[in-house]
Structure formats: C-alpha cells, structure tokens
Amino acid sequence: MTQTLGRRIAIALSVVNIAGAGFAIASSEPWHAGAHISLALVFAFAATRLKAGASNDVAGLQQQLDDQAAAIEDAQAKLALQSTQLAELHERVDFAERMLAQARDRTKLGPS
C-alpha cells in the first residue's frame, strides 16, 4: 500500500468518525461520541504523519541516489586507474619477455 493511499484512507476514516461523533452526540451518548472523536484525532494524526513521511522519503531517496552516484563515480575512477596500471604492467611484462628471449638467443649463439 502506498503512502498516498494510506493517507487518503486515514483522512476518510477521520471524516467518518467525525460524522459518527455527530450522530452519537445527537443520540445523547457522550462516551460513544468521545470514542469517535478520539478515533478521528488518531486517524488525522496518522494522515499528517504519512504526509510528512512521504516528503521525508523523497528527501531520503534523493540522498541515497546522490550517495550511490558518488560511489559509482569513485568506482569508475578506481577502475580507470587500475586499467592504466594494468596496461603499464602488461608493457613491462612484454619488455621483460623480450629481454629474456634476447638473452636466450645470445646464449644459444655465443658458445657454439
């Protein structure tokens, strides 16, 4: 259930309880009327909390998105750095392999 739907239901229940309090007052039932008024206040409070919660959720979601975007940017920067380091390491390994191959070729040609 979404918060908007929950808020609408809480408002409707508050209105119904206010009407119920009116009928209880007309019937000269003060305890019954008091119960309806109490329920109306509880549902009105719930409706305001749901409204405040919705705005807090949007701000919270925006903050989470901003945090995740920053984390993704950091990860991309680290990945780019590691990619550069890997390319440099690959060049060094190729250079070392060429040097070792040249050294083997010289030892094969030299003593014979």
N, C-alpha and C positions, 0 to 999 in steps of 0.2 A: 504494500500500500504506500503510495507516495505521500509526502508531507502535505502537499496541496489538498489531496483528497481527505486526509486525516483532519486537516484544519477545517475544511468545509463541513465534515461530519460533526466535529466538535461545536462549530457555530450553530448548526441545525439543532443539535441536542440541547444546546443552551437556550435557543429560542423556544423549543418545545417545552422545556422545564419552566421557563418564564410563563408560558401560557398555562401550564399545569398549576403553577402557583396562583395565577389569577382565578382559575376555577376553584382551587382549594380555599382561597380567601372568600370567594362568593358563597361557598358551602359552609362557611364558618368552621374551618378545620385548620387552626393555626399551626399545629405540628406538621401536618401534611404540606401546608404552604411553605413552612420553613425548610422542609426536606427538599422541595422543588427549587427553592431559591438557592439553597446550598449546592445542589447539583448544577444549577445554571451557572453559578460562580466557578465551580470546578471546571466545567466544560469551557467557559470563557477563558479561564486561566490557561487551560490546555491549548486552546486555539492561539493565544498570544505566544505561548512557548513554541508551538510548531512554526509560527511565522518567524520568530527570532531564530529558531533552529535552521530554517531554510536559508536565511541570509548568512548565518554563520557557516553553514555547509558550503555555500558558494564561495565564500572567502577561504574556507579551509581547502576546498578543492583547487582553487586558484593557486594557493600557496604550495600545495602538493605538486601541481603541474609545473610551477616555477622551479621547485626543488629538483624534480625529475629532469627538467630541461637542463638545469645546471649540471646535474650528474652526467647526463648524456654528453654534454659538451666537454666535460672533463675526460670522460672515457674516450671520446673521439680524439682529443689532444694526445692522450697517453698512447692510443693506438697508432696515431701518426708518428709519434716519437719512436715507438717500438718498431714500426715499419722501416723508418730511416736507419735505426740501429741494426736491424736485421739485414738490410741491403749492404751496409758497411761491413758487417761480419761476413756476408757472402763474398764480397770482393776480397777480403783478407784471406779467406779460405781458398779461393781460386788462386790468389797470388802465391800462397804457401804451397799449393799443389803444383803450380808451375815451377816454383823453385826446387821442390823435391824431385820433380820429373827431370829438370835440367841437371841436378846433381847426380841422379841415377844414370843419365845419358853420359855424363862426363866420366863417371867411374867405369862404365862399360867400354868407352872409347879409350881411356887413358892407359890402363895396364896392359892391354893386348899388344 
